[in-house]
Protein backbone atom coordinates (compact mmCIF):
# COMPACT_ATOMS: atom_id res chain seq x y z
CA UNK A 1 0.00 0.00 0.00
CA UNK A 2 1.33 3.44 -0.96
CA UNK A 3 1.06 5.96 1.88
CA UNK A 4 2.00 9.64 1.94
CA UNK A 5 2.56 11.15 5.39
CA UNK A 6 2.47 14.96 5.37
CA UNK A 7 4.50 16.28 8.30
CA UNK A 8 6.04 12.85 8.72
CA UNK A 9 9.20 13.94 10.56
CA UNK A 10 7.30 15.44 13.49
CA UNK A 11 6.48 13.98 16.89
CA UNK A 12 3.84 11.48 15.72
CA UNK A 13 5.45 10.89 12.33
CA UNK A 14 8.72 9.68 13.80
CA UNK A 15 6.81 6.70 15.21
CA UNK A 16 4.21 6.33 12.46
CA UNK A 17 6.55 6.17 9.46
CA UNK A 18 8.69 3.28 10.79
CA UNK A 19 5.57 1.33 11.78
CA UNK A 20 4.09 1.73 8.30
CA UNK A 21 7.35 0.72 6.60
CA UNK A 22 7.76 -2.32 8.83
CA UNK A 23 4.19 -3.39 8.07
CA UNK A 24 4.98 -3.49 4.36
CA UNK A 25 3.74 -0.09 3.19
CA UNK A 26 5.54 1.96 0.55
CA UNK A 27 5.92 5.26 2.41
CA UNK A 28 6.62 8.79 1.18
CA UNK A 29 7.08 11.70 3.56
CA UNK A 30 6.47 15.36 2.85
CA UNK A 31 8.09 17.66 5.42
CA UNK A 32 8.91 21.34 5.74
CA UNK A 33 12.59 20.86 6.56
CA UNK A 34 12.38 22.42 10.02
CA UNK A 35 12.69 18.96 11.55
CA UNK A 36 15.07 16.77 9.53
CA UNK A 37 14.24 13.22 8.58
CA UNK A 38 16.04 10.60 10.70
CA UNK A 39 18.88 8.73 9.04
CA UNK A 40 18.34 5.52 11.00
CA UNK A 41 16.60 2.37 9.72
CA UNK A 42 14.00 2.01 8.31
CA UNK A 43 14.03 5.61 7.05
CA UNK A 44 16.38 4.67 4.19
CA UNK A 45 13.37 3.00 2.58
CA UNK A 46 11.26 6.19 2.72
CA UNK A 47 10.89 8.67 -0.17
CA UNK A 48 11.35 12.19 1.16
CA UNK A 49 10.09 15.51 -0.21
CA UNK A 50 10.94 18.86 1.38
CA UNK A 51 8.17 21.39 0.87
CA UNK A 52 6.86 24.43 2.72
CA UNK A 53 3.38 22.94 2.50
CA UNK A 54 1.78 25.83 4.42
CA UNK A 55 2.53 28.18 1.49
CA UNK A 56 3.75 26.22 -1.54
CA UNK A 57 1.39 24.17 -3.73
CA UNK A 58 1.49 20.39 -3.47
CA UNK A 59 2.08 19.02 -6.97
CA UNK A 60 1.65 15.24 -6.88
CA UNK A 61 2.36 14.63 -10.58
CA UNK A 62 5.57 16.68 -10.56
CA UNK A 63 6.76 14.82 -7.46
CA UNK A 64 5.86 11.45 -8.91
CA UNK A 65 3.41 10.78 -6.09
CA UNK A 66 0.43 8.46 -6.53
CA UNK A 67 -0.52 7.47 -2.97
CA UNK A 68 -3.52 5.36 -2.02
CA UNK A 69 -3.57 6.88 1.46
CA UNK A 70 -2.78 10.49 2.45
CA UNK A 71 -2.21 11.26 6.14
CA UNK A 72 -2.15 14.93 7.16
CA UNK A 73 -0.49 15.47 10.55
CA UNK A 74 0.28 19.24 10.74
CA UNK A 75 -3.21 20.49 9.90
CA UNK A 76 -3.06 21.49 6.21
CA UNK A 77 -5.91 19.17 5.41
CA UNK A 78 -7.75 21.23 2.80
CA UNK A 79 -4.54 21.92 0.86
CA UNK A 80 -3.91 18.17 0.77
CA UNK A 81 -7.45 17.47 -0.38
CA UNK A 82 -7.15 20.13 -3.10
CA UNK A 83 -3.92 18.56 -4.33
CA UNK A 84 -4.86 14.88 -4.14
CA UNK A 85 -8.63 14.53 -4.49
CA UNK A 86 -9.43 12.81 -7.77
CA UNK A 87 -5.88 11.49 -8.20
CA UNK A 88 -6.66 7.96 -7.06
CA UNK A 89 -6.35 8.50 -3.29
CA UNK A 90 -8.67 6.03 -1.59
CA UNK A 91 -8.29 7.20 2.02
CA UNK A 92 -7.59 10.56 3.65
CA UNK A 93 -6.68 10.54 7.36
CA UNK A 94 -6.57 13.80 9.33
CA UNK A 95 -4.99 14.55 12.68
CA UNK A 96 -7.27 16.56 14.94
CA UNK A 97 -7.32 17.00 18.71
CA UNK A 98 -9.64 16.27 21.60
CA UNK A 99 -9.34 20.02 22.32
CA UNK A 100 -11.45 20.65 19.21
CA UNK A 101 -14.59 19.45 21.00
CA UNK A 102 -14.48 22.44 23.34
CA UNK A 103 -15.12 22.22 27.08
CA UNK A 104 -16.52 18.72 27.75
CA UNK A 105 -19.29 18.05 30.25
CA UNK A 106 -18.83 14.27 30.08
CA UNK A 107 -15.80 12.17 31.03
CA UNK A 108 -14.50 10.00 29.52
CA UNK A 109 -15.21 12.33 26.61
CA UNK A 110 -16.80 10.84 23.47
CA UNK A 111 -16.18 11.92 19.89
CA UNK A 112 -18.65 14.79 19.75
CA UNK A 113 -18.81 18.57 19.73
CA UNK A 114 -19.57 20.35 23.02
CA UNK A 115 -18.84 24.00 22.27
CA UNK A 116 -16.53 26.01 20.04
CA UNK A 117 -12.87 25.64 20.97
CA UNK A 118 -11.28 28.90 22.14
CA UNK A 119 -8.18 28.18 20.02
CA UNK A 120 -9.32 29.57 16.68
CA UNK A 121 -6.97 27.38 14.61
CA UNK A 122 -8.42 24.26 16.24
CA UNK A 123 -11.98 25.51 15.75
CA UNK A 124 -11.38 26.08 12.03
CA UNK A 125 -9.74 22.67 11.62
CA UNK A 126 -12.65 20.95 13.32
CA UNK A 127 -15.03 22.67 10.87
CA UNK A 128 -12.88 21.44 7.97
CA UNK A 129 -12.97 17.89 9.31
CA UNK A 130 -16.74 18.00 9.67
CA UNK A 131 -17.16 19.42 6.17
CA UNK A 132 -15.24 16.50 4.69
CA UNK A 133 -17.29 13.94 6.60
CA UNK A 134 -20.38 15.52 5.02
CA UNK A 135 -18.77 15.82 1.58
CA UNK A 136 -17.79 12.15 1.37
CA UNK A 137 -20.68 10.65 3.34
CA UNK A 138 -22.24 8.96 0.32
CA UNK A 139 -19.38 8.55 -2.12
CA UNK A 140 -15.76 9.49 -2.61
CA UNK A 141 -12.67 8.41 -0.71
CA UNK A 142 -12.76 7.06 2.81
CA UNK A 143 -12.17 9.76 5.40
CA UNK A 144 -11.00 9.33 8.99
CA UNK A 145 -9.97 11.74 11.75
CA UNK A 146 -7.77 10.74 14.70
CA UNK A 147 -8.20 12.92 17.79
CA UNK A 148 -5.36 12.75 20.37
CA UNK A 149 -5.18 14.53 23.74
CA UNK A 150 -1.92 15.97 25.13
CA UNK A 151 0.99 14.30 23.30
CA UNK A 152 3.89 13.02 25.40
CA UNK A 153 6.65 10.46 24.98
CA UNK A 154 10.06 10.76 23.29
CA UNK A 155 10.94 13.45 20.72
CA UNK A 156 9.22 16.41 22.37
CA UNK A 157 9.43 18.25 25.69
CA UNK A 158 6.42 16.98 27.66
CA UNK A 159 3.74 19.11 29.27
CA UNK A 160 4.90 20.52 32.62
CA UNK A 161 3.25 21.84 35.76
CA UNK A 162 2.72 25.35 34.41
CA UNK A 163 0.82 24.12 31.35
CA UNK A 164 3.58 24.57 28.76
CA UNK A 165 6.52 22.67 27.34
CA UNK A 166 9.30 24.70 28.91
CA UNK A 167 12.71 23.20 29.52
CA UNK A 168 13.28 25.77 32.28
CA UNK A 169 10.13 24.64 34.10
CA UNK A 170 11.30 21.04 33.91
CA UNK A 171 14.61 22.12 35.46
CA UNK A 172 12.61 23.87 38.19
CA UNK A 173 10.72 20.60 38.80
CA UNK A 174 14.09 18.88 39.17
CA UNK A 175 15.03 21.40 41.85
CA UNK A 176 11.76 20.86 43.72
CA UNK A 177 10.44 24.37 43.13
CA UNK A 178 6.85 25.08 44.13
CA UNK A 179 4.07 24.75 41.54
CA UNK A 180 0.82 26.78 41.88
CA UNK A 181 -2.37 24.91 41.06
CA UNK A 182 -5.96 26.16 40.99
CA UNK A 183 -7.97 25.37 44.11
CA UNK A 184 -11.17 23.37 43.95
CA UNK A 185 -12.16 20.37 41.78
CA UNK A 186 -9.22 19.13 39.75
CA UNK A 187 -9.12 18.80 35.99
CA UNK A 188 -8.10 15.48 34.47
CA UNK A 189 -4.91 15.59 32.39
CA UNK A 190 -4.40 12.92 29.74
CA UNK A 191 -0.80 12.59 28.51
CA UNK A 192 -0.64 10.03 25.71
CA UNK A 193 2.53 8.60 24.23
CA UNK A 194 3.20 9.61 20.61
CA UNK A 195 3.94 5.97 19.82
CA UNK A 196 0.40 5.00 20.85
CA UNK A 197 -1.08 7.81 18.75
CA UNK A 198 1.00 6.72 15.74
CA UNK A 199 -0.22 3.14 16.21
CA UNK A 200 -3.85 4.29 15.96
CA UNK A 201 -3.08 6.02 12.65
CA UNK A 202 -1.46 2.82 11.38
CA UNK A 203 -4.49 0.79 12.44
CA UNK A 204 -6.73 3.15 10.47
CA UNK A 205 -4.51 2.67 7.41
CA UNK A 206 -4.78 -1.11 7.61
CA UNK A 207 -8.50 -1.20 8.53
CA UNK A 208 -9.84 1.26 5.98
CA UNK A 209 -13.43 0.08 5.85
CA UNK A 210 -13.72 -0.02 9.63
CA UNK A 211 -12.23 3.49 9.80
CA UNK A 212 -14.31 4.96 6.96
CA UNK A 213 -16.47 7.87 8.06
CA UNK A 214 -15.30 7.81 11.67
CA UNK A 215 -13.61 10.15 14.10
CA UNK A 216 -11.56 8.23 16.67
CA UNK A 217 -10.33 9.41 20.03
CA UNK A 218 -6.90 8.08 20.89
CA UNK A 219 -5.32 8.22 24.32
CA UNK A 220 -4.06 6.34 27.32
CA UNK A 221 -6.31 4.00 29.31
CA UNK A 222 -6.92 6.68 31.96
CA UNK A 223 -6.12 10.28 32.87
CA UNK A 224 -4.39 11.90 35.87
CA UNK A 225 -5.65 14.50 38.30
CA UNK A 226 -3.54 17.65 38.45
CA UNK A 227 -2.14 16.49 41.81
CA UNK A 228 -1.19 13.08 40.41
CA UNK A 229 0.36 14.81 37.39
CA UNK A 230 2.73 16.83 39.62
CA UNK A 231 3.38 13.82 41.88
CA UNK A 232 4.43 11.87 38.79
CA UNK A 233 7.12 14.45 38.07
CA UNK A 234 8.20 14.31 41.72
CA UNK A 235 8.76 10.59 41.29
CA UNK A 236 10.48 10.89 37.91
CA UNK A 237 12.85 13.62 39.11
CA UNK A 238 13.33 12.24 42.62
CA UNK A 239 12.45 15.61 44.11
CA UNK A 240 9.45 16.64 46.20
CA UNK A 241 7.56 19.34 44.27
CA UNK A 242 5.36 21.40 46.64
CA UNK A 243 1.93 22.42 45.36
CA UNK A 244 0.34 25.73 46.38
CA UNK A 245 -3.41 26.11 45.87
CA UNK A 246 -4.74 29.46 44.66
CA UNK A 247 -8.17 30.70 43.67
CA UNK A 248 -9.16 30.19 40.04
CA UNK A 249 -9.50 33.88 39.19
CA UNK A 250 -6.04 34.64 40.60
CA UNK A 251 -4.57 31.60 38.84
CA UNK A 252 -6.12 32.29 35.43
CA UNK A 253 -5.62 36.06 35.34
CA UNK A 254 -2.36 36.67 37.21
CA UNK A 255 -0.37 33.46 37.63
CA UNK A 256 -1.18 31.75 34.33
CA UNK A 257 -3.06 34.24 32.12
CA UNK A 258 -2.43 32.41 28.83
CA UNK A 259 -5.48 30.29 27.99
CA UNK A 260 -3.40 27.66 26.21
CA UNK A 261 -1.51 27.05 29.45
CA UNK A 262 -4.15 27.31 32.15
CA UNK A 263 -6.74 25.35 30.13
CA UNK A 264 -4.79 22.19 30.99
CA UNK A 265 -5.86 22.76 34.60
CA UNK A 266 -9.40 23.86 33.75
CA UNK A 267 -10.91 21.46 31.20
CA UNK A 268 -10.87 17.68 31.40
CA UNK A 269 -8.64 15.85 28.93
CA UNK A 270 -9.84 12.28 29.32
CA UNK A 271 -10.90 10.86 25.93
CA UNK A 272 -13.20 7.87 25.61
CA UNK A 273 -11.20 5.44 23.45
CA UNK A 274 -13.83 2.69 23.32
CA UNK A 275 -14.66 3.23 19.63
CA UNK A 276 -11.02 2.90 18.55
CA UNK A 277 -10.79 -0.25 20.65
CA UNK A 278 -13.96 -1.76 19.18
CA UNK A 279 -13.47 -0.90 15.49
CA UNK A 280 -9.69 -0.76 15.08
CA UNK A 281 -8.40 -3.00 17.86
CA UNK A 282 -6.52 -0.08 19.41
CA UNK A 283 -5.00 -0.68 22.84
CA UNK A 284 -2.61 1.82 24.46
CA UNK A 285 0.81 0.45 25.33
CA UNK A 286 1.81 3.22 27.73
CA UNK A 287 0.25 4.70 30.84
CA UNK A 288 0.23 8.50 31.26
CA UNK A 289 3.02 8.14 33.84
CA UNK A 290 5.13 6.08 31.45
CA UNK A 291 4.57 8.56 28.61
CA UNK A 292 5.80 11.44 30.81
CA UNK A 293 8.79 9.42 31.98
CA UNK A 294 9.72 8.51 28.40
CA UNK A 295 9.60 12.20 27.49
CA UNK A 296 11.87 13.11 30.39
CA UNK A 297 14.25 10.26 29.52
CA UNK A 298 14.41 11.61 25.95
CA UNK A 299 15.35 15.06 27.31
CA UNK A 300 18.10 13.44 29.37
CA UNK A 301 19.39 11.41 26.42
CA UNK A 302 19.55 14.59 24.35
CA UNK A 303 21.46 16.42 27.11
CA UNK A 304 18.68 18.91 27.86
CA UNK A 305 18.58 17.85 31.49
CA UNK A 306 20.58 15.49 33.69
CA UNK A 307 18.69 13.01 35.80
CA UNK A 308 19.85 11.97 39.25
CA UNK A 309 21.84 8.77 39.13
CA UNK A 310 23.03 9.53 35.58
CA UNK A 311 25.86 11.92 36.38
C-alpha positions in Angstrom: 0.0 0.0 0.0 1.3 3.4 -1.0 1.1 6.0 1.9 2.0 9.6 1.9 2.6 11.1 5.4 2.5 15.0 5.4 4.5 16.3 8.3 6.0 12.8 8.7 9.2 13.9 10.6 7.3 15.4 13.5 6.5 14.0 16.9 3.8 11.5 15.7 5.4 10.9 12.3 8.7 9.7 13.8 6.8 6.7 15.2 4.2 6.3 12.5 6.6 6.2 9.5 8.7 3.3 10.8 5.6 1.3 11.8 4.1 1.7 8.3 7.4 0.7 6.6 7.8 -2.3 8.8 4.2 -3.4 8.1 5.0 -3.5 4.4 3.7 -0.1 3.2 5.5 2.0 0.5 5.9 5.3 2.4 6.6 8.8 1.2 7.1 11.7 3.6 6.5 15.4 2.9 8.1 17.7 5.4 8.9 21.3 5.7 12.6 20.9 6.6 12.4 22.4 10.0 12.7 19.0 11.5 15.1 16.8 9.5 14.2 13.2 8.6 16.0 10.6 10.7 18.9 8.7 9.0 18.3 5.5 11.0 16.6 2.4 9.7 14.0 2.0 8.3 14.0 5.6 7.1 16.4 4.7 4.2 13.4 3.0 2.6 11.3 6.2 2.7 10.9 8.7 -0.2 11.4 12.2 1.2 10.1 15.5 -0.2 10.9 18.9 1.4 8.2 21.4 0.9 6.9 24.4 2.7 3.4 22.9 2.5 1.8 25.8 4.4 2.5 28.2 1.5 3.7 26.2 -1.5 1.4 24.2 -3.7 1.5 20.4 -3.5 2.1 19.0 -7.0 1.7 15.2 -6.9 2.4 14.6 -10.6 5.6 16.7 -10.6 6.8 14.8 -7.5 5.9 11.4 -8.9 3.4 10.8 -6.1 0.4 8.5 -6.5 -0.5 7.5 -3.0 -3.5 5.4 -2.0 -3.6 6.9 1.5 -2.8 10.5 2.4 -2.2 11.3 6.1 -2.1 14.9 7.2 -0.5 15.5 10.6 0.3 19.2 10.7 -3.2 20.5 9.9 -3.1 21.5 6.2 -5.9 19.2 5.4 -7.7 21.2 2.8 -4.5 21.9 0.9 -3.9 18.2 0.8 -7.5 17.5 -0.4 -7.2 20.1 -3.1 -3.9 18.6 -4.3 -4.9 14.9 -4.1 -8.6 14.5 -4.5 -9.4 12.8 -7.8 -5.9 11.5 -8.2 -6.7 8.0 -7.1 -6.3 8.5 -3.3 -8.7 6.0 -1.6 -8.3 7.2 2.0 -7.6 10.6 3.7 -6.7 10.5 7.4 -6.6 13.8 9.3 -5.0 14.6 12.7 -7.3 16.6 14.9 -7.3 17.0 18.7 -9.6 16.3 21.6 -9.3 20.0 22.3 -11.4 20.6 19.2 -14.6 19.4 21.0 -14.5 22.4 23.3 -15.1 22.2 27.1 -16.5 18.7 27.8 -19.3 18.1 30.2 -18.8 14.3 30.1 -15.8 12.2 31.0 -14.5 10.0 29.5 -15.2 12.3 26.6 -16.8 10.8 23.5 -16.2 11.9 19.9 -18.6 14.8 19.7 -18.8 18.6 19.7 -19.6 20.3 23.0 -18.8 24.0 22.3 -16.5 26.0 20.0 -12.9 25.6 21.0 -11.3 28.9 22.1 -8.2 28.2 20.0 -9.3 29.6 16.7 -7.0 27.4 14.6 -8.4 24.3 16.2 -12.0 25.5 15.8 -11.4 26.1 12.0 -9.7 22.7 11.6 -12.7 21.0 13.3 -15.0 22.7 10.9 -12.9 21.4 8.0 -13.0 17.9 9.3 -16.7 18.0 9.7 -17.2 19.4 6.2 -15.2 16.5 4.7 -17.3 13.9 6.6 -20.4 15.5 5.0 -18.8 15.8 1.6 -17.8 12.2 1.4 -20.7 10.6 3.3 -22.2 9.0 0.3 -19.4 8.6 -2.1 -15.8 9.5 -2.6 -12.7 8.4 -0.7 -12.8 7.1 2.8 -12.2 9.8 5.4 -11.0 9.3 9.0 -10.0 11.7 11.7 -7.8 10.7 14.7 -8.2 12.9 17.8 -5.4 12.8 20.4 -5.2 14.5 23.7 -1.9 16.0 25.1 1.0 14.3 23.3 3.9 13.0 25.4 6.6 10.5 25.0 10.1 10.8 23.3 10.9 13.4 20.7 9.2 16.4 22.4 9.4 18.3 25.7 6.4 17.0 27.7 3.7 19.1 29.3 4.9 20.5 32.6 3.2 21.8 35.8 2.7 25.3 34.4 0.8 24.1 31.4 3.6 24.6 28.8 6.5 22.7 27.3 9.3 24.7 28.9 12.7 23.2 29.5 13.3 25.8 32.3 10.1 24.6 34.1 11.3 21.0 33.9 14.6 22.1 35.5 12.6 23.9 38.2 10.7 20.6 38.8 14.1 18.9 39.2 15.0 21.4 41.8 11.8 20.9 43.7 10.4 24.4 43.1 6.9 25.1 44.1 4.1 24.8 41.5 0.8 26.8 41.9 -2.4 24.9 41.1 -6.0 26.2 41.0 -8.0 25.4 44.1 -11.2 23.4 43.9 -12.2 20.4 41.8 -9.2 19.1 39.8 -9.1 18.8 36.0 -8.1 15.5 34.5 -4.9 15.6 32.4 -4.4 12.9 29.7 -0.8 12.6 28.5 -0.6 10.0 25.7 2.5 8.6 24.2 3.2 9.6 20.6 3.9 6.0 19.8 0.4 5.0 20.9 -1.1 7.8 18.7 1.0 6.7 15.7 -0.2 3.1 16.2 -3.8 4.3 16.0 -3.1 6.0 12.6 -1.5 2.8 11.4 -4.5 0.8 12.4 -6.7 3.2 10.5 -4.5 2.7 7.4 -4.8 -1.1 7.6 -8.5 -1.2 8.5 -9.8 1.3 6.0 -13.4 0.1 5.8 -13.7 0.0 9.6 -12.2 3.5 9.8 -14.3 5.0 7.0 -16.5 7.9 8.1 -15.3 7.8 11.7 -13.6 10.1 14.1 -11.6 8.2 16.7 -10.3 9.4 20.0 -6.9 8.1 20.9 -5.3 8.2 24.3 -4.1 6.3 27.3 -6.3 4.0 29.3 -6.9 6.7 32.0 -6.1 10.3 32.9 -4.4 11.9 35.9 -5.6 14.5 38.3 -3.5 17.6 38.5 -2.1 16.5 41.8 -1.2 13.1 40.4 0.4 14.8 37.4 2.7 16.8 39.6 3.4 13.8 41.9 4.4 11.9 38.8 7.1 14.4 38.1 8.2 14.3 41.7 8.8 10.6 41.3 10.5 10.9 37.9 12.9 13.6 39.1 13.3 12.2 42.6 12.4 15.6 44.1 9.5 16.6 46.2 7.6 19.3 44.3 5.4 21.4 46.6 1.9 22.4 45.4 0.3 25.7 46.4 -3.4 26.1 45.9 -4.7 29.5 44.7 -8.2 30.7 43.7 -9.2 30.2 40.0 -9.5 33.9 39.2 -6.0 34.6 40.6 -4.6 31.6 38.8 -6.1 32.3 35.4 -5.6 36.1 35.3 -2.4 36.7 37.2 -0.4 33.5 37.6 -1.2 31.7 34.3 -3.1 34.2 32.1 -2.4 32.4 28.8 -5.5 30.3 28.0 -3.4 27.7 26.2 -1.5 27.1 29.5 -4.2 27.3 32.2 -6.7 25.3 30.1 -4.8 22.2 31.0 -5.9 22.8 34.6 -9.4 23.9 33.7 -10.9 21.5 31.2 -10.9 17.7 31.4 -8.6 15.9 28.9 -9.8 12.3 29.3 -10.9 10.9 25.9 -13.2 7.9 25.6 -11.2 5.4 23.4 -13.8 2.7 23.3 -14.7 3.2 19.6 -11.0 2.9 18.5 -10.8 -0.2 20.7 -14.0 -1.8 19.2 -13.5 -0.9 15.5 -9.7 -0.8 15.1 -8.4 -3.0 17.9 -6.5 -0.1 19.4 -5.0 -0.7 22.8 -2.6 1.8 24.5 0.8 0.4 25.3 1.8 3.2 27.7 0.2 4.7 30.8 0.2 8.5 31.3 3.0 8.1 33.8 5.1 6.1 31.4 4.6 8.6 28.6 5.8 11.4 30.8 8.8 9.4 32.0 9.7 8.5 28.4 9.6 12.2 27.5 11.9 13.1 30.4 14.2 10.3 29.5 14.4 11.6 25.9 15.4 15.1 27.3 18.1 13.4 29.4 19.4 11.4 26.4 19.6 14.6 24.4 21.5 16.4 27.1 18.7 18.9 27.9 18.6 17.8 31.5 20.6 15.5 33.7 18.7 13.0 35.8 19.9 12.0 39.3 21.8 8.8 39.1 23.0 9.5 35.6 25.9 11.9 36.4 
